[in-house]
Amino acid sequence: SSGKRRYPSQPKATTPPPFLDNIILQWSTARCDPKPEEGLTAFTRTLSGWAKMPSAGRIAPKTVRFGIIHASPTIRRRPTRGLPYAPRDTAPCHLATTTGGARVAASVRVSNETREFSDADLLELAAIEGSDPPSLAELMTAAAALRDSGPHAGTVSFSPKVFIPVTRLCRDACGYCTFAQPPVPGRRAFMTVEEAVAVARAGAAAGCTEALLTLGDKPELLYPEAAQELAALGHHSTLSYVGEVAAAIATATGLIPHINAGVMTRQEISALRTVSASQGLMLESASSRLLAPGAAHADCPDKDPAARMGTIAAAGLERVPFTSGILVGIGETRAERVEALLVLRDLHHKYGHLQEIIIQNFQPKAGTAMAGHAPPSLA
């Protein structure tokens, strides 16, 4: 492929339907604007209050998310928000039976006074090797101590979602991926709007509250078939079409769209903001080593860590509630995992928009370049 864009210069406009005007756009305003405009509804003012609620003398991140909170013996719905960066009481870590474990426990006690580990402490702990590293039990106990000393101890939020793969075409060729598929002659590359809505309706009937829209990165830049099919659908890009699909799902089913659309510009994120409640992009790794020939992300222009960090930062500038995370076991070192998490922490400290961090483990899959690569251990 020459890499040149092969689609009309004028995009098809996506007009948010009334459902999104009345709900998602109000939600967007409430969670993001420090001074909401006059004339907002009571619903929006309530969301604004949740988004800006102070905790321990500081303003919490302005990310508001609807979750379903399981509180035995009932399930109740309520808004949840990001954790504030506030000091907490010291929570001792007990299972410090190794030298590494003792260092973990000491760092936990220090972190409880400052609300977080220092970068140096984390990188030092990640580098502990030799005969006496911290055990998995010690690390888990330390993590539990930090969690349980927070303001939401004992609360688990979740949001049932239905999976909608708008397209499996992708211009990247990750060494571990089984989602992406090349074009097949005679087979459509994109779900129709009607197909996506039908899947969303089935999800709503099963109790889902969100529609998770997934897709490959910019397939129209690699495959002429993708560009031609998009043009027939009246769109200039995959992202433009995903906007139409998300709006149709929200209007027809009431499900709230969450969009994982890959690397995007700030303008593209802003466009999808009008038809979604949240978006996401896995950082996966902050190591550019994985772009080298033979590595997991060789021949993957959209897996450049700088590009992915730029997308996450752009989402922060647009104040879009965002999901990210890392992929463990694709060739990164233990220290590089921590470095990637520190990148995400720094981005969240700056913008306050990361509502979820996923730690996803690599599993070798037949038919992929990394089929013979060993999966990571629990420790």
N, C-alpha and C positions, 0 to 999 in steps of 0.2 A: 504494500500500500504506500502511496506517496505521502500520506499523512494530511493531505489537503481536505478541507471540508467539502462535501458533495451534497449540499442541500440549498434550497432557496434562501435568498437573503432576508426575506421578510417572514418572521415567525408568526404562527397562528396564536392569537391572544387567547388566554384562558381566563374566563370571567368567573370569579368565585360565586357559587350559588348562594341562595339565601341562608341555607344552613350554616355555611361558613361565615357569611357576613354577620350572622347573629351570635354565633358561638365561638368558632375558632379565631376569628379576627378580634373579637372582644377579649378572648383569652390571651391572644398574642399581645394586645395592648396592655392588659393588666399585668402580665408577668414581666414586661420589659420597660415600659415607659415610667421614668421616675416621677413625672408630673402628668397624669392622665388628662386628656383633653376634656373640656366641658361637654356635658351632654351624654356622658357614658351611662349605661344602664346600671341598676342596682347590682346586677349579676357581675358586671365588670368591676364595680367598686369593691365588691366582696373579694374577688380574685386579687385585686390590687392590694387589698389589706393583707391577704395571705402571703402574697409575694414579698411584701416589705416588712413583715412582722419581725421585730427585733428579738434577739435571743442573747442572753448574757451580756447585754450592753452593746451588741454589735448587730449590724443589719445582715441578715442571712442573704445568700445568693438569691437573685430575683428569678429563680427557676421554679415554676409551679407545675406540678404534674398530678393528674388524677390517678390514683391507685385504688386497688381493692385491698383493704387491710384485713388480714385474718386474725380475729380475736376470739378465741374459743369462748363459748360454743357458737358464736355467730360470725357472719362476714359482714363488714360494714364498709361503705365507701366514704372516702374522705380525701381532700387534697393533701399531697405530700410535697415537701420541698427539700432542697439541698441542705446538708448539714452546715451550720454556722461554724466559723473558725473561732471558737470560744474556748477559754481554759476549762479544764475538767478536773475532777478529783482524781487523786492517784489511785490506780487500780493495780495491785500487786500481781506479778506473774509468778506462779509457784513451781512449775516443773523445770526449774533451772538446774539440771543435773549434769550438764556438760559445760565446758568452758564457753563454747559458742552460745549455749542456752543462757548462761549467766549474763553474757553481753547483751543478748536480746532482752532479757528481763530488765537490765539496767537501762537500756534505751527506752523501754516502755515506760518506766517510771519517769524518766526525763521528759518523754514526749507528752505525758499527761499534764505536765506543767506548761508546755508550750503549744499543745494541741497537735503537734506533728513531729515526726523524726526530722533530723537535719539531713541534708543531702549526704554529707560526709559519713554520718552514722549508717545510713542505708547502704551506701556503696561499700563501706567497710564490712558490714554484716553479710552483704552479698558475696564478698570475696573470701569469706571464711572457708578455709579448706583444711586438709590434713586429717589428723586422727580424732579430732574432737569438735566437729562442727555442730551447730544446733540441730536437734532432732526435729522431725516433722511435728511431733507432739508439742515440743516447746514453742515452735513457731506458731502453731495453731492456738495454743493457750495464750500467747502474747497477743495475737490478733483478736481473740475473743475478749481479752481484758480491755483492749482499746474500744472494741465495739460496745461492750456492755456498760462502759462508763459514759457513753454518749447520751444525748437527749432523747434518742429513739430506741433505747435498749428494750428488747423484747418485742419489737414491732418488725414485721416483714411485709413489705408492700409488693404487690404483683399486679400485672395487667394482662389478662388473657388476650392473645392476639391470633389472628388468622394470617397465614403466610400466603402472599400473592406474588409469584415470580413473573413480573411484567415481561421480561425477556431474559433468556439465558445466554444470549450473545454477549461477548465481552472482547475488548481489544487487548486485554492482558492475558498472560499464559502462566499463572502461578503453578509452581511445581507440585502443589498438594491439592489443587481444586478439582472438585467433581461437579460443581454447579455450572460452570461455563461450558457451552457446547457450540460447535461451529454451525453455520447454516446448513440445512438439509434441503435439497431440491424438492419443491412441491409442498414444503411445510412452512407455515407462517412462523415468523421469528418473534412476533409480539402477540400477547394476549389481546383480544379485542376488549373494548370497554365493557361490552355486555358480559363477556366471560369473567372479567375481573369482578364486576358487580355481583354476578351469580355466586362466585366463591365467597365474596364478602357476606352475602346474605346467609349462606350456609354457616359461616363463622359466627354471625350474629345469633343465629338460631341455636348454636351450640354454646352460647354464653360469652363469646368474645366481646371485648370492648374496643380493641384497636385492630386496625388493618396494617400489617407490615408489608410494605411494598419494596421488593428487592429486584435488582437488575444488574447486568454487567456494565462495566465502564465504557461509555461512548463507543458502542459497536459500529455506529455509522461512520466512524473515522477509519475503520479497518475493512469493513465488509460493504461492498456496493449494494448487496441485497438488503441490508438494514436501512441504508439511506433511501433506497427506492420504496421500501415498504412504509417507512415513516412519511415520505412524501405523499403516498397514496392515502395515508391516514390524515393528511393535512397538517403535518408537523415538520419542523426543520431539524429537530434533534430528539433524542430519547428523553431528555429531561423535560422538554416541552410536552411530549406525549404523556409522561408520567404525571405531570400536573393535571392534565385532563382526566386521567384515570382516577387520581386521588379525589378530585372534586366530585366526580360521579359517584364514587363509593360513599363519600360523606353525605351527599345529598340523598342517595337512594337507601342507605342503610343506617345512618346515624353513627356508624363506627368512626373513630378518630384516626386519621391516617398518620402513620410513622413511616418516613421515607429513608431508605438507605440507597442513595443515588451515586455514591462514589465521590471522586475528587471533583470539586465544583469551585467556581468563582463566587465572590460575594454577591454579585448580581444574580447568579443562578440560585443561590441559597435563598436570597430575598424573594425571588419569584415563587419558589416552592413553599416559602413561609406562609403564603396566603392560602394554601390548600392543605396544610398539614399542621399538626400540633407539635411535632418533634421530628428531628432528623438524626442520622447517625452515620459514622464512618469509623471503622476500626483503624487505629494507628498501626497495629500489628507489631511493628518494631521501629525503633529509632535508628537502627544500624543500616548504613548504606552498603555495608559489606554484602548484604543479602541481594543486592542488585547485580553482583558479579556473575559472569558466565558460570553456569552449573549450580548456582545458588537458588534458593527458593523463589526469589523475585526477579530472576533474569528475564529479560524481554517483557518487563511489566512497567511501562512508563508511569502508570498511575500508582505504583507502589513505592515511588521515591518518598522517603520520609519527609523531606522538606515540603513536597506538594501536599502530603496528607496533613502535616502540621498547619500548613497554610489554610487548608479547608476548615480545620477545626477552629483556628483563630478567626476565620471569616464568619463562621457560625456564631462565635462569641460576639463579634462586632455587630451582627444582626440580631443578637440576643435570642437565638433559637435554642430551646432546650435540646441537648445533644447527648447521644450515646457514643462511647468509644471504648477502647480496650486494647489488649495485646494478645498475640498468638504465641503460645509457648511451645518450643520444641522444633522450630524450623531452621535451626542453625545458629541462633543467637546464644550469647554467653549469659551466665547468671547475672553478671553485672549489667549487661545490656538490657536485660528485662527491667531491672530497677531503674536504669536511665530512662527507658521509655515511660515508665510510670511517673517518674519525676517530671518529664515533659508534660504529661497530661495534668499532673498536679499544678504545675506552673501556669498552664493555660487556664485551668479552672480558677486559680487564685486571681488571675487577671480579669477574667470575664464572668465567672460564676455561673456557667451554663451547662456544665457536665453533670447530668442527672444519673448516669449509670456508667460504671466501668466493668467491662467484661474481661475475665481471664479465661481464654479459650485454649484448650489443649489440642495440639496436633495429633491426628491419627492417620497412619498411612492408609492410602486407598488404592486398590487395584486399578491399573490403567493410568496412573499418574506418574510423573517423573520421580516423585519421592516415595514410590510404593515400597521401596526397600529400606527406607529411612526409619530408624527405630523411634518409637514414640517416647515422650519424656516420662520420667518417673514421677511419682507423687511428691517426692522431696526435691 
